[in-house]
Amino acid sequence: MRVFPHKDSLSDMHLEGIYCIQFDEDKIVSGSRDRTIKIWDMRTGECRRTLCAHSASVLCLQYDERFIISGSSDRTMVQWDMETGRIIRTLRGHSSSVLNLRFSADRVVSSSKDHTIRVWDLHTGETLRVLRGHHAAVNAIQFKDNRIVSASGDRTVKMWDMETGECLRTFDSHSRGIACVEFDGERIVSGSSDQTIKVWDAETGQCLHTLAGHTDLVRTLQMDASVDRIISGSYDGSLRIWGLSQGCHLRSLSQAIEGKVLNLQFDYARIVCCSNLAKIVKYDFAHGIDTQFLM
């Protein structure tokens, strides 16, 4: 287990809780309540760059080799040049906090406390359509091809056609609001304030599994069908590892992090998570092992 920032770089640490992270072999990118985005060196733990533009908490972000896009409580999204850190444009349209966003190719999809989902043209920053149907904050979204899946405080998950904006199906089984969602084209996984995780068949709408074990809100999760895993993080401070196809609990990292787990990401060998206490924790299950054959 390793904590970021490195002890020699504490002057660079976020000043408040960290809401969102993403990582690769080279770096970790994090967004915080302190209004900044930081890019960390994965190997040394040093902060390479701090990006400042938002006037309120950075709640969500995603990056690829071209861009970082961040969403904030200030109701905007900012598109940054990954290489230079330069601001390319600010996307305005939501009337309340931008709670989640995803982008791929030439589309950005965002969700907001204003109950709406917006589809944007990545290259122009224009809103292509607004999806309405939820009755509370839309806390999380994911899309695959032309299907968008959204999760809301209104206790429902909805599937939408990205091109027409039509709501195709509503998944309604959680007893409290839903904080996070994953969608891979076949299955949907949702985490809720009712302390459970549900696995759904995206085509039929059937609830395949209900995963119970967390003792507080399930704030974040990731699904990876290729390794048959779900990893979830909760306000109870723990990470839990589940079998996707069987719906079974495999392992708990009960002392994963001090405070509430707000976001996580995993790959073949690592889990990285962040909390409301301004720390990033990396679990490296391949530490000291030659992993070149896995690349």
N, C-alpha and C positions, 0 to 999 in steps of 0.2 A: 504494500500500500504506500502511496506517495501523495503528499499534500502540496498543492500549488497555492500561492507562489513559493518558490524556494526560500529557505530561511535567510538567504543573503539578499533577497529581493522584496522584503516585506514592505518597503516604501512604495512599491508598485501595486500592492494588493488593492482589490476593490474595497471601497469604504463601507458598503452595505451589502445586503444579500444578493446572491447571484441567481437570476431567474432562468437563464438559458445557456446551453453549451453545445458545441459541436467540435469533433476532433478528427484528425487523420494521423498518419505516421509522423508528420512533421510538426503539427501545431494543435493547440486548443484555442477556440474562440469563445469568449464568454460575454454575456450581457448582464448588467446589474441595475439594482435600484438606485445606484449612485449616478445613473444617467450615462455611463460610459460603456464602451465595448473594448475588450482587451484581447490581444493576440499573444499567446504564450508559446515559448519554445517547448515542444513535447519532451525533449531530452534533458535540457538544462533547468527547466522551470522558470526561466527568465521571461520577463514581459518585453516583447519586441516592439509593441506599438499600442497606444491608447487612442481610440477614436471618440471624438466628442461632437455631438450635433443635437442630440435629443434634449428636450427641456424637462423631461420626466423619466421615470423608470424605463429601462429597456427590458421588455417582457418576452421577446421572442427574436430569433434570428436563424438564418440559414446562409451557408456559403457554398460556392463551387469554385472552380479555378478562375472564374471571371469576376464574380461579385460576392459581396456580403449584402444581404438585405436584412434590416432590423426593424422591429415594430415596437411601439412605445405607448405608455400611458398618455403621451402628448397628442395622441390620435393620428400620428403620422407614421409612415415607413420611410426609411432612408436607404437608398441604393448606393453602395460604396464600390469603388474600384479595388479589387482584392490586392492588386500589386502595389498600388501607390497609397491607398487609404483615402483617396480623393472622393468627395461627394459627387456623384453623377446626377442624382435628382432626388427630390422629396416627393413622395406619393401621398396626396391628400384626398380624403373622401369620407372616411369613417367619422362619425360624430362622437365617438367615445374611444376608450383604450383599444389598441390593437393587441389582441390576446395571443394570436398564433398566426403563422404564415408558412407557406410552402411555395417553392418555385422549381420549375424544370423547363428546359428548352426556352420557349418564348412566353410562358404563362406564369403569373404569380396569383396565388389564392390566399386571401387573408380573412380572418374572423375577428369579431369585435364584441365588446361589451354592449354595443348598440343593437344587438340581436341579429346583425346581418353578416353575410359572407360576400366578399367582393372578388371578382375575377379581373385581373389587370393584364394589359399588354406589357411584357417585360421591357420591350425596346422603346416604347413611347411613354410609359407611365400612365396611360389612359385607362380608365375603368371601362371594361367591356360589358359587364352586367353585374347586377346586385341581386343576391338570392335572399328572399325573405320567407320566413315560415316558422322559425324558432320564436319562443316567447320569453326567452331570457338570454343572458350573455352566451355567445358561442365561444366556448373556451378552447376548442381545439379543432383542427381540420387536417385532412390528409387527402391527397388525390393520386389516382393511378389512371393513365390514359385519359378518357373523358368523363370519369366518375369522381365526384368529390364526396367525401364522407365528413360529416360535422358532428360535434358533440357539444351539448349545451347544459346550462344550469336548469333547463326545463325538464331534465331527466330523460331526454330522448337523444338518439343518434339518427341522423337523416342521411340518405344518399341522394345525390343530385346529378343531373346531366349537365356537364360543364358548358356545353354548346347552347342548350336551350334554356337552362336555368330551372327546368322542371324538377320537382321533388319526386323521386321514383319510389322511395320506400321510407317508412319510419320504423325504427327499432325501439321498442318501448318495454323495458323490463327492470331497469334500475329503479330503486326506491328513493334515491336522492340525486342531486345534480351530478353531471359527468364532467370530469376535469381533463381527461386525456383520451386520445384515440389513435389507433394505428389501422392501416388498410393496405393490403397487398394485392388487391384485385379479386381475391377469393374469400379471404376472411377479414373480419373486423374485430379488433380487440379494444375494449373500452374500460377505463378505470374511473371509479366513482367515489363520491363522498359517503356512499353507503358501505365503504370499506371493501368492496368486492371488485373483481375484474370479470368481465363477460367476454366470451369468444362467440362470434356470430358467423353463420354462413351468409356471405354477402348476397348470394343469388336467391336463396329461399327466405331469408330473414329469420331462420331458426337460431335460437340460442343453443349452442353446442355444449358450452361449459360455463359454470360459475365458479370462480376461483376465490376462496375465502382464506384469510390468514392475517392480512394486515389489520391493525387495530385503530387506524385513523384513515383519513382521506387518501386515496390512491392518486397521487399528483402527477406521476409521469410513468410511462412505460414504452418499451420498444419490443416489436415482434420480428423474428427472423425465421421464416419457414425453412430455410436451407439448413439450419442447425436445430430446428424443432424447439425453439426456445422463446419464451417471453421473460423479460426482466422488468420488474416494476419497482418504483420507489414511492415512499409514502411519508406523510407528515409524522408517522410514528418513528421516523429516523432509520428505518430498515430498507434494505434491498431484498427482494425475493426472486428466485429463479424458478420458472415453471416449465413443464413440458407442454408445448403448444397442442400437439395432436391428442394427447391423453388428458389434458387438463389437470395435471397433477403437480403438486409442490415438490421441488427437487432439493432446494437449499435456501437457507436464509442467511444473509449477512446482517445480523441484528444490530451490530455496532458500526454500521456502514459509515456514518457521518454524524457529527454533532449537529443538532438542530433538525429542521424539517428538510427532507429531500425534495427539491423543487424541479430538478431535471436530470436526465441521465441519457447516456448513449453507450452502446457496446459494439465491439467487433469480435473477431475470432479469438482474441487473447486478452482484451481489456474491457473494463467497465469504468467509465468516467461519470461522476455525479457531482452535483453542486447543491448548496444549501442556503438557508436564510442567514447564515453566519459568515458569509463572504469567503468560504473555503471551497476549493475544488479538490476532490479526492479521486485518485486513479488507482484502481486495482489492476495489477498486471499479473495474469495467471501464467504468463510465459517468461517471467523474469529469470534470466540465467539459462534459458533454453534456446538452442539454435532453431530459429523459426524461419530461416531463409526458404525452406522447402514449402512454406505456406504462402509465400508471396505470389 
